[in-house]
Amino acid sequence: MNRSLAAFTVLAAAGLLLPVAPLSVAATAERAAAADGSAPADRAAPAAQAVPVLNGDFADPVMKGDGPTTVGIDFWTGLNQRYSPTASGRTDGSHGVALQKDGNTLQQRLRGVRAGAEVTVSYEDSPAVSKECTGEQVVNGQPYEVTASGGPVREVTTAGDPDRTKGKPGTGRWTGRGYSFTAGENEPLLTFTSRVTDSRTHVTCSPMIARIRVVEVPPALDKTVDKTSLGTAEAYKGNERESTLHNAAAACNGENACTFRPDARTSFRYYDRARVVGEAFVNCTRNALEHSRLLSYSERGHDSIAQTYAAAGLPLNEVARLPTSGVRVEDEKRLKERPMAAQLALAYETTWQRPWQWFSSDQRTVVEKIQPGEVSWVELQPSRERVEGWFLSKKDDYRLHAVIDGPSRAVPDRLLQRTGPMSEAEKQRCAAARPMTTTPVDAGAPASSSDKGLLKTSAPAATGARSVHRSVSLS
C-alpha cells in the first residue's frame, strides 16, 4: 500500500495527474448525429456489472495438502496463511486465507474500475480454524479492517467461536459481508488488514477471508473531453502503480508482446466541432456569381500517452510513439514500425469489424452560387472515434492505460456549404475605391484630344523650306 501511494506521489510530482479538460462539442454533436441516424444515441444510465476479481477463490497456485501454507497467492499482494476448502470448513471449493498478525495485508487492484464508480465488494469471513488457537483468542471473534482507494476504513470483527480448545482445528464460522465505496482512483486498491494485536497469538490464528466478489456501477461517460486533452495515461505492474510509463511501454516492444483490450463502455464515435475549410468568397458585385473550387482537408490522431509525456516535459519513449504526430510522413513511418500501433489496430478491427484509421485526407469539388452582397464559405464537421483501453503485457503483468482519438469512417464527415450576409469589415472592403494613381500636372484641366495618326504632313519642297501644314476637316 505504501509503495503504491509513493508511486502515486511521484506521478503527481512529474505532472502526470489527470488535467482538467476543456469542454468540446463532442456530446452535443453526437446527440445531433443520433437525431439523424448517423451515430449512436447517448447510452442509458450505466447498470451494475460484475468486476473480474482475479483468483477471488484463492485457488491458485494449486496447493498440496490442507495447509496452512505461506506461498504467495496469484494476483494478490501480501504473504498470508492459506487453507484448503476442506480445512477451511467450506463446501463451495473456495480456499480460506488467514491474515496473520496486526498490520499484515491482503491486496488486489480492481482491474477496469474507473474513478467515480460505485463499487460493492462481497466476501465471507470467519475466525481462525488453526489448531494453534485457544478458546480465549476466538471466543469473541477476531478484528480486521477492509478499505479501498476512495472508501472509508471499515473495522470488522468476525463471528465468535466459543467452543474451541487448543490443538483442535475449527470448522469455520463463515459470515457474509459487504463493503461499498466510491472509487477514488482508477483501478482502486482493495485491502484487508489484520488487527490481531495479542503478541501471544500464534501467526496462524488470525481472521480469515474467502470468496471475494465485486460489482460496480460505472461512472457516466464524459463525452465533453477534448481530443487534445485526453487525460493522463497510467501504468501498473501487478498491484503496484508505476511512477512512469517507460517500463510498461517497453514491455510492448514486439509484434505479439502485448495485446490491446478496448473498453467498449467508454469508447464512442462523435462529430467534432465545425471548422472553416478553404477561403471565404465575398461577392462585391451587383450580380450573382457561380463558380467551382477544390477543397482539401485532413484529420490526424491524438493519444493520451504522447500527451502525458508532453505534459510532464519528458521525451516520448520510442516504442510508445503512436501515429499521432500530425506529420503525415512521420505517421506513415510509425504505422509500419511501431508494434503498439499494430496491436491497437488489430484489437479494434476484431472488436468492431472495421479498420482503425490513424489519419485521413480527402478532396471535394463544390459549386458555389453567391448572391450580390453575400459571402460563401465551407465548414467541415469531421467524424471521429475515441477508444479507451489497456495494453496488456503477455510476459509480465504490465498494464498501460491509453485513450486514442482518430478519424472515423463509421459515419461520414459533414461538409456544410454556407452563404450569408457580409460582416461590417467585408462591407467596408466592398465599398472601398478602386486603387488608382494620380495625375500630378493639371489634374483638374479639361481632357485634350490626342493624335491618332489621322493627320498627314507633306515633306519639305527644298532645303531649308518650311513644311506646309494643312488641316483636314473631320466633319
Secondary structure, DSSP 8 states (H G I E B T S, - for coil): -HHHHHHHHHHHHTT-S-----B-SHHHHHHHHHHTTSS---------EEE--TTTT---S--SSS--B----TT-BS--EEE-HHHHT-SSS--EEE--STT-EEEEE-TT--TT-EEEEEEEEE----TT--HHHHTT--EEEEEETTS--EEEE----TT--TTS------EEEEEEEE-SSSS-EEEEEE----TTS-TT-S-EEEEEEEEEE-------B-TT-----EEEETTEE-SSSHHHHHTT-STTTEEEEE-GGG-EEEE---EEEEEEEE--SSS-EEEEEEEEEEE--EEHHHHHHHHHT----GGG--S-SS-HHHHHHHHHH-HHHHHHHHHHHHHHSS---S-EEEEEEEEEEE-TTEEEEEEEE-EEEEEEEEEEESSS-EEEEEEEEEE--SS--EEEEEEEE--HHHHHHHHS--------SSTTS-------S-------SSTT-----------
